[in-house]
Amino acid sequence: MPENPTHPLDAFDRAILAILQQDNTTPQRVIGERVNLSAPAVQRRIRRMEQSGVIQANVAIVDPTALGHPITIFVEVELVSETAGDIDEAKRRFLAAPEVQQCYYVTGDVDFMLVVLVPSMAAYEALTRRLFFDNANIRKFRTFVAMDRVKAGLAVPVT
């Protein structure tokens, strides 16, 4: 969501976001000390950024291997028909699949890029049957299996 034009992000907001993206459990008093604001001022700014959608969620980033999902797969998906309704239906199907960690509607030779987490290749095969082979609007898909998780993060540059 774009910045709210009535409350553009200032240097304090950006500094707060940088801290929260590293550890969103940092006490507001500590954030205030680091950015030179009072804890209540930090609290008001965080609340405003949550209400405006700048802060979309407060989540824990979990190691997928620790939960039995050691295989990360990237999937390019090409549709047969690209009407608005067909695109929306594909988005709904991908959103509903818990194995799909991330989904991007993209430009170029394919329509979607997916990031998928699975416990095994057998589980991925079952997913392909459910999401791709059982869907007449999937022209083709191409799979890339990650060999090593070099970097994984969601931090957005605040500058």
Solvent accessible surface area in square Angstrom, and as a share of the most:
residue,aa,sasa,rsa
1,M,152,0.68
2,P,113,0.71
3,E,69,0.31
4,N,53,0.27
5,P,123,0.77
6,T,106,0.62
7,H,92,0.41
8,P,86,0.54
9,L,26,0.13
10,D,57,0.30
11,A,82,0.64
12,F,79,0.33
13,D,1,0.00
14,R,76,0.28
15,A,37,0.28
16,I,0,0.00
17,L,23,0.11
18,A,37,0.29
19,I,21,0.10
20,L,24,0.12
21,Q,67,0.30
22,Q,149,0.66
23,D,70,0.36
24,N,56,0.29
25,T,107,0.62
26,T,17,0.10
27,P,72,0.45
28,Q,63,0.28
29,R,141,0.52
30,V,33,0.19
31,I,0,0.00
32,G,2,0.02
33,E,119,0.53
34,R,156,0.57
35,V,17,0.10
36,N,133,0.68
37,L,41,0.20
38,S,63,0.41
39,A,36,0.28
40,P,74,0.46
41,A,15,0.12
42,V,0,0.00
43,Q,80,0.36
44,R,140,0.51
45,R,47,0.17
46,I,17,0.09
47,R,109,0.40
48,R,55,0.20
49,M,0,0.00
50,E,74,0.33
51,Q,143,0.63
52,S,22,0.14
53,G,16,0.15
54,V,38,0.22
55,I,22,0.11
56,Q,144,0.64
57,A,67,0.52
58,N,90,0.46
59,V,96,0.55
60,A,85,0.66
61,I,119,0.61
62,V,77,0.44
63,D,77,0.40
64,P,16,0.10
65,T,83,0.48
66,A,80,0.62
67,L,122,0.60
68,G,38,0.36
69,H,68,0.30
70,P,73,0.46
71,I,37,0.19
72,T,27,0.16
73,I,0,0.00
74,F,78,0.32
75,V,0,0.00
76,E,35,0.16
77,V,0,0.00
78,E,34,0.15
79,L,1,0.01
80,V,74,0.43
81,S,40,0.26
82,E,107,0.48
83,T,79,0.46
84,A,79,0.61
85,G,46,0.44
86,D,39,0.20
87,I,10,0.05
88,D,63,0.33
89,E,73,0.33
90,A,3,0.02
91,K,72,0.30
92,R,136,0.50
93,R,69,0.25
94,F,2,0.01
95,L,148,0.74
96,A,82,0.64
97,A,5,0.04
98,P,120,0.75
99,E,40,0.18
100,V,18,0.10
101,Q,100,0.44
102,Q,56,0.25
103,C,45,0.27
104,Y,111,0.42
105,Y,118,0.45
106,V,48,0.28
107,T,134,0.78
108,G,70,0.67
109,D,137,0.71
110,V,26,0.15
111,D,10,0.05
112,F,0,0.00
113,M,57,0.25
114,L,0,0.00
115,V,20,0.12
116,V,0,0.00
117,L,25,0.13
118,V,0,0.00
119,P,65,0.41
120,S,43,0.28
121,M,97,0.43
122,A,74,0.57
123,A,32,0.25
124,Y,13,0.05
125,E,86,0.38
126,A,54,0.42
127,L,1,0.00
128,T,6,0.04
129,R,137,0.50
130,R,108,0.40
131,L,7,0.03
132,F,4,0.02
133,F,140,0.58
134,D,109,0.56
135,N,22,0.11
136,A,104,0.80
137,N,29,0.15
138,I,20,0.10
139,R,132,0.48
140,K,121,0.51
141,F,54,0.23
142,R,143,0.52
143,T,47,0.28
144,F,84,0.35
145,V,72,0.42
146,A,35,0.27
147,M,192,0.86
148,D,108,0.56
149,R,117,0.43
150,V,132,0.76
151,K,186,0.79
152,A,56,0.44
153,G,54,0.52
154,L,117,0.58
155,A,66,0.51
156,V,101,0.58
157,P,114,0.71
158,V,34,0.19
159,T,158,0.92
